[in-house]
Amino acid sequence: MVSAIGQAVITQMESIPYGLGYFGKLIGSAVNFTSRGKAARKILVMQLLFTFIEALPITSILAVVLGSSIFLTGYPFLLGLGKSSLIYSLLVIVMSRELGPILIAFVVTARSATAIATEIGGMVTSHEIEAYISVGVDPVDHLASPRFIGVTASLFFLNLYFSFCGLLAPSVVIQFVNPVPFSEYFSGLFEEFTVNVIMISLVKSIFFGMIIATVSTYYGFAVERASTEVPVAGIQAVGKSILYIVLVDAFITILSYIF
């Protein structure tokens, strides 16, 4: 057992330089994406459609339910303590700074990471990747970079949309339960909605999008010959994406409170 654990650790450590090199290749390819042909731009559009547009309904539901629940549960409790103004700080921190970005990242991971990894893995087993290479087309430039841009941009905008819905919905819902004047609600909200909160939220969404796209395409290309490896690649993409998202989220959060 000790030997197996040690071998697994060594394997993971050896894969880090290759993974970092692949990430650098993706960044460079994304920067030069404007020089790609129509086929690559079509992949980008389809990725935005699947990851961003089609995820709007579930994002709306999650934002409205979560934002309203926080306000409806927290406001009466804090009001009884004479600290009702703290509800706006709680709402902004949870919806925009902490829970919002990571929740949207999990939604995108569940919807897109498996799809991307299995799609590219299927292309490997069907020798489509070899066909691209044989005619001088770089698979990373043509297949991975548009997905990298599409997933990152989608998570960025989904996070903004989630924050907007999650902060706006309580102002309407509470009118039917525990009415609070709109002027009081929005003034309290804007007092807590600082530039620091916005920047941390956006930085998290960008990093999470890059992680999901990099990991899912990486494991898609890692498939070798057997078709049975394709679902395994999808599972690995989801698991590793969630792991790295949690680690990066903790790292950014700790840095934000230190500095």
Secondary structure as GFF3:
##gff-version 3
##sequence-region A 1 259
A	DSSP	alpha_helix	2	31	.	.	.	ID=ss1
A	DSSP	three_ten_helix	33	35	.	.	.	ID=ss2
A	DSSP	alpha_helix	38	51	.	.	.	ID=ss3
A	DSSP	three_ten_helix	53	55	.	.	.	ID=ss4
A	DSSP	alpha_helix	56	80	.	.	.	ID=ss5
A	DSSP	alpha_helix	86	92	.	.	.	ID=ss6
A	DSSP	pi_helix	93	98	.	.	.	ID=ss7
A	DSSP	alpha_helix	99	108	.	.	.	ID=ss8
A	DSSP	pi_helix	109	113	.	.	.	ID=ss9
A	DSSP	alpha_helix	114	125	.	.	.	ID=ss10
A	DSSP	alpha_helix	128	134	.	.	.	ID=ss11
A	DSSP	alpha_helix	139	139	.	.	.	ID=ss12
A	DSSP	pi_helix	140	144	.	.	.	ID=ss13
A	DSSP	alpha_helix	145	173	.	.	.	ID=ss14
A	DSSP	three_ten_helix	174	176	.	.	.	ID=ss15
A	DSSP	alpha_helix	182	192	.	.	.	ID=ss16
A	DSSP	alpha_helix	195	222	.	.	.	ID=ss17
A	DSSP	alpha_helix	229	258	.	.	.	ID=ss18
###
